[in-house]
Amino acid sequence: MPTYEPMLSQLGTERLALQPWTESDADELCALHSERGDGTAATVERARAVIAKQLAATPTTGIALLPIRRRDEGDLIGYCGLIIGRSTIDEPEIAYELFQRVHGRGYATEAARAVLEAATATGRNRLWSTVRTWNTPSFRVLEKLGFERHHVSVDDRGELVWLTRTLP
């Protein structure tokens, strides 16, 4: 198994700061999960458990899912990072989710570009992303980042498009 450098835990862009989760982020993460409308009950306790799991996994995996804050406002607007998800530690998935109130401003693309750079610095060769067929905005973000469709699978929630990107 190849050895990878750990992903940087603090990333930044002109407008955004991506840094590790804190327990105080649980309320915002719960609110973000509540926006999904996927039938899963969002609770602060569940959000705390997600944060604890992410923080515990990072030292082992060397990758992270990081909350996104706007630099000027200081507010948490979502998250972006690398996860094992439906993929592997060698070829992780890029994942992101933002509050609806900040959609359409380029934040997802900006944060994901920073994560792509961080993924490249780890020494990985390829990333994956999985997106539901209805999620047109995510397809636009991934297209801007150079991801290409690989295949489609079906699970209990419907069709899932798998996209991939080779890293430099």
C-alpha positions in Angstrom: 0.0 0.0 0.0 1.4 3.4 -1.0 2.2 5.9 1.7 0.7 9.4 1.4 1.5 12.7 3.1 -1.2 13.8 5.4 -3.7 16.3 4.0 -3.2 19.8 5.3 -5.7 20.5 8.1 -6.0 24.2 7.4 -6.7 25.5 3.9 -7.5 28.9 2.7 -8.6 30.9 -0.3 -9.2 34.6 -0.9 -12.7 34.3 0.6 -12.7 31.1 2.6 -11.0 29.4 5.5 -11.2 25.6 5.9 -10.1 24.4 9.3 -10.8 21.4 11.6 -14.2 20.9 13.2 -14.8 22.0 16.8 -17.6 20.7 19.1 -19.1 24.2 18.8 -19.8 23.5 15.1 -22.5 20.9 16.0 -25.4 23.4 15.9 -24.5 24.6 12.4 -23.8 21.1 11.1 -27.2 20.0 12.4 -28.9 23.0 10.6 -27.0 22.1 7.4 -28.2 18.5 7.6 -31.7 19.7 8.3 -31.8 21.5 4.9 -31.3 18.2 3.1 -34.9 17.1 3.4 -33.9 13.5 2.8 -36.1 12.1 5.6 -33.2 11.6 8.1 -33.8 13.4 11.4 -31.0 15.9 12.0 -30.1 16.3 15.6 -27.3 18.1 17.4 -26.3 14.8 19.0 -26.0 13.2 15.6 -24.0 16.2 14.4 -21.6 15.9 17.4 -21.2 12.2 16.6 -20.3 13.0 13.0 -17.8 15.7 14.1 -16.2 13.3 16.6 -16.0 10.5 14.0 -14.3 12.9 11.5 -11.8 14.2 14.1 -11.0 10.6 15.2 -10.5 9.3 11.6 -8.2 12.1 10.3 -5.0 10.9 12.1 -5.6 7.4 10.8 -6.6 8.2 7.2 -4.6 11.4 6.7 -7.5 13.0 5.0 -10.2 15.4 6.4 -13.6 16.8 5.8 -13.3 20.5 6.9 -15.9 23.1 7.7 -15.9 26.1 5.5 -16.1 29.6 6.9 -16.3 32.9 5.0 -13.2 35.0 6.0 -15.0 38.3 6.2 -18.2 37.2 7.9 -16.7 34.3 10.0 -19.8 32.2 9.5 -19.8 28.5 8.8 -21.3 28.0 5.4 -20.7 24.2 4.8 -18.0 21.7 4.5 -15.6 20.3 1.9 -12.8 17.7 2.0 -11.8 14.2 1.3 -13.6 11.1 2.6 -13.4 7.4 2.0 -17.1 7.3 1.4 -17.9 4.8 -1.4 -14.2 4.8 -2.5 -10.9 3.9 -0.9 -8.1 5.6 1.1 -5.9 5.4 -2.1 -8.5 7.2 -4.2 -10.8 9.1 -1.8 -14.0 11.0 -2.7 -14.2 14.8 -2.7 -17.3 15.8 -0.8 -19.0 19.2 -0.1 -22.2 20.6 1.1 -23.2 24.2 1.6 -26.1 26.0 3.1 -28.7 26.9 0.5 -28.4 30.6 1.4 -24.9 30.7 -0.1 -25.5 28.6 -3.2 -24.6 30.2 -6.5 -21.7 32.3 -5.3 -18.8 30.0 -6.3 -18.0 29.0 -2.8 -18.2 25.2 -3.5 -15.9 25.5 -6.5 -13.5 27.7 -4.5 -13.3 25.4 -1.5 -13.1 22.2 -3.7 -10.1 23.8 -5.7 -8.3 24.2 -2.4 -9.1 20.6 -1.4 -7.9 19.4 -4.9 -4.5 21.1 -4.3 -4.3 19.6 -0.8 -5.1 16.1 -2.3 -2.4 16.5 -4.9 0.1 17.4 -2.2 -0.7 14.1 -0.4 0.7 12.2 -3.4 -2.6 10.7 -4.5 -3.2 10.0 -8.2 -7.0 10.1 -8.5 -10.1 11.3 -6.7 -13.7 10.2 -7.1 -17.0 12.0 -6.5 -20.5 10.5 -6.4 -23.5 12.6 -7.2 -27.2 12.0 -7.4 -28.6 12.5 -10.9 -30.9 15.5 -9.7 -27.9 17.5 -8.3 -27.1 19.7 -11.3 -25.2 22.3 -9.3 -22.7 19.7 -8.1 -22.2 18.5 -11.6 -21.3 22.1 -12.6 -18.8 22.4 -9.8 -17.2 19.1 -10.7 -17.1 19.9 -14.4 -15.2 23.2 -13.5 -12.7 21.1 -11.5 -12.0 18.7 -14.4 -14.0 15.7 -13.2 -15.4 13.3 -15.8 -18.2 10.8 -15.6 -17.0 7.3 -15.1 -20.2 5.2 -14.6 -23.6 5.1 -13.0 -24.8 2.8 -10.3 -28.1 2.3 -8.5 -28.7 2.0 -4.8 -31.8 2.2 -2.5 -32.1 5.9 -3.2 -31.8 5.8 -7.0 -29.1 6.5 -9.6 -25.7 7.6 -8.5 -23.2 9.1 -11.0 -19.6 8.3 -10.3 -17.1 10.9 -11.5 -13.3 10.8 -11.4 -10.3 13.2 -11.8 -6.7 12.3 -12.3 -4.4 14.5 -10.1 -1.2 16.0 -11.6 
